Amino acid sequence: MQLHQVSTGFGKKSGKRVGRGDASGRGKTAGRGTKGQGSRQGTRKFSRGFSGGNFPLFKSAPRLRGFRNPNRVERRAISLTRLEKEFTAEEIIDSPALHKKGILRRNEEGKILASGKIAKKLKIRGIPVSAAARAAIEKAGGAVEIPEQLTESKEPKEN
């Protein structure tokens, strides 16, 4: 093999040469059209909301007000009737048990509310429970074990 036999690379294509005469297909205005801002050099990229110098649409739309807490936890409501139907007496109800039964979806948290009636002795552990639901569960002979941070206090915290 000699130097003149070495290829420059299979399938390698040079870029389109623009502005090299009318016969090339990209001559004269080099594919930029005629006149205006887009035909000038260095003005190809506009910002995303640019409307040709007019007042942008996104600026004229109404703003979202207020604060969106990134740490907010959305909880799915779980009724006492559903717990009565899904669980047996003396069974421990916690987050994994609710996920296993299909009451809660993946990455979801729940809160037990006092909708419906309950007659079984249920043991609830580590799930937020409303005051009325707690009273109904304890009246039926069940127990509620909740960590301190999940209990809702009506009194303001003191510093």
C-alpha positions as CSV (number, residue, x, y, z in Angstrom):
1,M,0.0,0.0,0.0
2,Q,1.2,3.5,-0.9
3,L,0.3,6.9,0.4
4,H,-1.9,7.7,-2.6
5,Q,-4.0,4.5,-2.0
6,V,-5.0,5.4,1.6
7,S,-8.7,6.5,1.6
8,T,-10.0,9.4,3.7
9,G,-12.7,7.3,5.3
10,F,-15.6,5.2,4.0
11,G,-18.9,7.1,3.6
12,K,-17.5,10.4,4.9
13,K,-19.3,13.3,3.4
14,S,-18.2,16.9,3.4
15,G,-20.7,19.6,4.5
16,K,-22.9,21.5,2.0
17,R,-21.0,24.5,0.6
18,V,-23.4,27.4,0.5
19,G,-23.1,30.8,-1.3
20,R,-20.9,29.4,-4.2
21,G,-22.9,30.5,-7.2
22,D,-26.5,30.1,-8.5
23,A,-25.9,26.8,-10.1
24,S,-25.0,25.1,-6.8
25,G,-28.5,25.2,-5.5
26,R,-27.5,27.1,-2.4
27,G,-26.0,30.2,-4.1
28,K,-26.9,33.9,-3.8
29,T,-28.7,34.0,-0.4
30,A,-27.2,30.7,0.8
31,G,-30.6,29.2,1.7
32,R,-31.4,32.0,4.2
33,G,-34.2,33.7,2.1
34,T,-34.1,37.4,1.3
35,K,-33.8,40.3,3.7
36,G,-34.9,40.4,7.4
37,Q,-33.3,39.4,10.7
38,G,-32.9,35.8,9.8
39,S,-30.9,36.5,6.7
40,R,-28.2,38.4,8.6
41,Q,-25.1,36.8,10.0
42,G,-25.1,35.7,13.6
43,T,-28.9,35.9,14.1
44,R,-29.9,32.3,13.7
45,K,-30.7,31.5,17.3
46,F,-33.6,33.2,19.0
47,S,-34.7,32.6,22.6
48,R,-37.5,30.0,23.1
49,G,-40.3,32.5,23.7
50,F,-39.2,35.1,21.1
51,S,-42.1,36.5,19.1
52,G,-40.3,38.6,16.6
53,G,-40.0,41.6,18.8
54,N,-43.7,41.6,19.9
55,F,-44.7,41.0,23.5
56,P,-44.2,37.3,24.1
57,L,-47.3,35.1,24.7
58,F,-45.9,33.5,27.8
59,K,-45.4,37.0,29.4
60,S,-49.0,38.0,28.7
61,A,-50.4,34.9,30.3
62,P,-51.6,35.1,34.0
63,R,-49.0,34.1,36.5
64,L,-49.2,31.3,39.1
65,R,-49.4,32.9,42.5
66,G,-48.3,31.7,45.9
67,F,-45.9,29.1,47.1
68,R,-45.6,25.4,46.1
69,N,-44.1,23.4,48.9
70,P,-41.8,20.8,47.4
71,N,-41.9,18.7,50.6
72,R,-45.7,18.3,50.7
73,V,-47.0,14.8,51.1
74,E,-50.2,13.9,49.3
75,R,-52.0,11.2,51.2
76,R,-54.7,8.9,49.8
77,A,-57.9,8.6,51.9
78,I,-58.5,5.1,53.3
79,S,-62.0,4.4,54.7
80,L,-62.8,2.2,57.7
81,T,-65.2,0.2,55.5
82,R,-62.3,-0.8,53.1
83,L,-60.1,-1.9,56.1
84,E,-63.1,-3.9,57.5
85,K,-63.4,-5.7,54.1
86,E,-59.7,-6.3,53.3
87,F,-58.3,-7.2,56.7
88,T,-59.1,-9.9,59.4
89,A,-59.3,-9.2,63.1
90,E,-56.1,-8.8,65.1
91,E,-54.1,-8.3,61.8
92,I,-51.5,-5.6,61.9
93,I,-52.1,-2.8,59.3
94,D,-49.1,-0.9,58.2
95,S,-47.8,0.7,55.0
96,P,-46.4,-2.6,53.5
97,A,-49.7,-4.4,54.2
98,L,-51.7,-1.7,52.5
99,H,-49.4,-1.9,49.4
100,K,-49.6,-5.7,49.4
101,K,-53.5,-5.6,49.4
102,G,-53.5,-3.0,46.6
103,I,-55.1,-0.3,48.6
104,L,-52.1,2.0,48.1
105,R,-50.0,2.3,44.9
106,R,-46.3,2.3,44.8
107,N,-44.7,5.5,46.3
108,E,-48.0,6.5,47.8
109,E,-48.9,7.2,51.4
110,G,-52.3,7.0,53.0
111,K,-54.4,8.3,55.9
112,I,-57.3,6.5,57.5
113,L,-60.5,8.5,57.7
114,A,-63.7,7.7,59.6
115,S,-66.0,7.0,56.6
116,G,-68.0,3.9,57.2
117,K,-68.3,1.6,60.2
118,I,-65.9,-0.9,61.8
119,A,-66.5,-3.9,64.0
120,K,-63.2,-5.8,63.8
121,K,-60.3,-5.3,66.2
122,L,-57.6,-3.9,64.0
123,K,-54.1,-2.9,64.9
124,I,-52.8,0.1,63.0
125,R,-49.1,0.9,63.0
126,G,-47.3,3.9,61.5
127,I,-50.2,5.3,59.4
128,P,-51.8,8.7,60.0
129,V,-55.4,8.3,61.4
130,S,-58.0,11.0,61.8
131,A,-59.3,11.7,65.3
132,A,-62.8,10.3,64.5
133,A,-61.3,7.2,62.9
134,R,-59.1,6.6,65.9
135,A,-62.1,6.8,68.2
136,A,-64.1,4.3,66.0
137,I,-61.1,1.8,65.9
138,E,-60.6,2.0,69.7
139,K,-64.3,1.7,70.3
140,A,-64.3,-1.6,68.3
141,G,-61.4,-2.8,70.5
142,G,-58.6,-2.1,68.1
143,A,-55.3,-0.2,68.7
144,V,-53.5,2.7,67.0
145,E,-49.8,3.1,67.2
146,I,-48.5,6.2,65.5
147,P,-45.1,7.9,65.8
148,E,-45.0,11.5,67.2
149,Q,-44.3,13.2,63.9
150,L,-47.5,11.7,62.2
151,T,-49.9,12.8,64.9
152,E,-51.8,16.0,64.1
153,S,-51.8,18.6,66.9
154,K,-54.3,21.5,67.0
155,E,-52.0,23.5,69.2
156,P,-49.3,25.7,67.7
157,K,-45.7,24.6,68.4
158,E,-43.6,26.8,70.8
159,N,-40.1,27.6,70.0
